[in-house]
Amino acid sequence: KATHDEAESRRAAIEGQSITIRANASNEGKLFGSVTPRDIAAAFTAAGFPLNKSEVVLGEGPLRNTGEYEIMAHFAADVETPVKVIVEAEEA
C-alpha cells in the first residue's frame, strides 16, 4: 500500500507541470533526432520532479517536431496524470 501512496504523492507533485526541452531543429520545426522518454524524464527530474523513463508514456513514439505536447506520467496501475512538454528549437 505504501507504494500506491508514494505513487499518489508523486502524481500530485507533478500534476499540471510543464517543462521545456531545447532541441536541434530545422527552420520548419523538424528535429534533427527526437525527444525520447529518457530526455523527458531527465528534464522533469532536473526540474525537481523525479521521473523515470519507464514512467513517461509517449503514445505515438518519440517527439520529432517542435511544439507543445501533452504526455502521460504513469506511476502505478491507476495513478497517472498528463504533463506538458514544450519542444523548442535551440538558439543558433
Secondary structure per residue as TSV (DSSP state, phi and psi in degrees):
chain	resnum	aa	ss	phi	psi
A	1	K	-	360.0	-33.1
A	2	A	H	-58.3	-37.7
A	3	T	H	-66.6	-35.3
A	4	H	H	-66.9	-41.6
A	5	D	H	-63.2	-40.7
A	6	E	H	-63.4	-43.1
A	7	A	H	-60.9	-42.4
A	8	E	H	-62.4	-42.7
A	9	S	H	-70.4	-34.4
A	10	R	H	-67.7	-40.7
A	11	R	H	-61.2	-45.0
A	12	A	H	-62.0	-36.5
A	13	A	H	-70.1	-36.9
A	14	I	H	-93.2	-14.9
A	15	E	T	-54.5	130.2
A	16	G	T	80.0	0.4
A	17	Q	-	-79.6	157.6
A	18	S	E	-139.8	150.7
A	19	I	E	-130.3	155.5
A	20	T	E	-115.0	130.7
A	21	I	E	-115.5	126.3
A	22	R	E	-93.2	131.6
A	23	A	E	-136.2	155.7
A	24	N	-	-72.2	117.9
A	25	A	B	-138.2	157.1
A	26	S	-	-77.1	171.4
A	27	N	T	-60.9	-26.6
A	28	E	T	-82.2	-4.6
A	29	G	S	92.4	8.5
A	30	K	E	-87.4	130.7
A	31	L	E	-76.1	144.0
A	32	F	E	-87.4	85.9
A	33	G	E	115.5	-151.6
A	34	S	E	-155.4	166.2
A	35	V	E	-102.7	119.6
A	36	T	-	-105.5	168.5
A	37	P	H	-52.9	-36.0
A	38	R	H	-62.1	-43.4
A	39	D	H	-62.4	-44.7
A	40	I	H	-65.9	-44.9
A	41	A	H	-61.6	-42.0
A	42	A	H	-64.1	-40.1
A	43	A	H	-67.3	-43.1
A	44	F	H	-66.2	-40.5
A	45	T	H	-62.0	-43.4
A	46	A	H	-62.7	-30.1
A	47	A	T	-83.0	0.8
A	48	G	T	97.1	13.4
A	49	F	-	-121.7	86.5
A	50	P	-	-54.6	127.5
A	51	L	-	-144.9	133.2
A	52	N	-	-93.1	150.8
A	53	K	G	-60.3	-28.7
A	54	S	G	-71.2	-13.6
A	55	E	G	-94.4	-4.2
A	56	V	E	-93.2	119.6
A	57	V	E	-105.5	110.6
A	58	L	-	-109.2	99.5
A	59	G	T	-57.4	-35.1
A	60	E	T	-109.9	21.5
A	61	G	-	85.4	-173.5
A	62	P	S	-55.8	150.1
A	63	L	E	-80.1	129.3
A	64	R	E	-119.0	3.0
A	65	N	E	-136.8	157.8
A	66	T	S	-70.0	159.5
A	67	G	E	140.9	-171.3
A	68	E	E	-110.5	130.4
A	69	Y	E	-127.1	143.6
A	70	E	E	-105.3	122.6
A	71	I	E	-122.9	165.5
A	72	M	E	-99.9	133.5
A	73	A	E	-99.7	117.7
A	74	H	E	-113.9	114.8
A	75	F	E	-104.5	-29.0
A	76	A	E	-159.4	175.9
A	77	A	T	-46.1	-45.6
A	78	D	T	-122.3	24.6
A	79	V	E	-124.4	102.4
A	80	E	E	-152.4	160.6
A	81	T	E	-152.3	145.8
A	82	P	E	-75.0	142.9
A	83	V	E	-132.0	160.5
A	84	K	E	-104.7	134.4
A	85	V	E	-120.5	122.6
A	86	I	E	-107.5	121.7
A	87	V	E	-104.5	119.7
A	88	E	E	-118.2	151.5
A	89	A	E	-70.8	140.5
A	90	E	-	-65.3	148.0
A	91	E	-	-67.7	133.1
A	92	A	-	-71.0	360.0
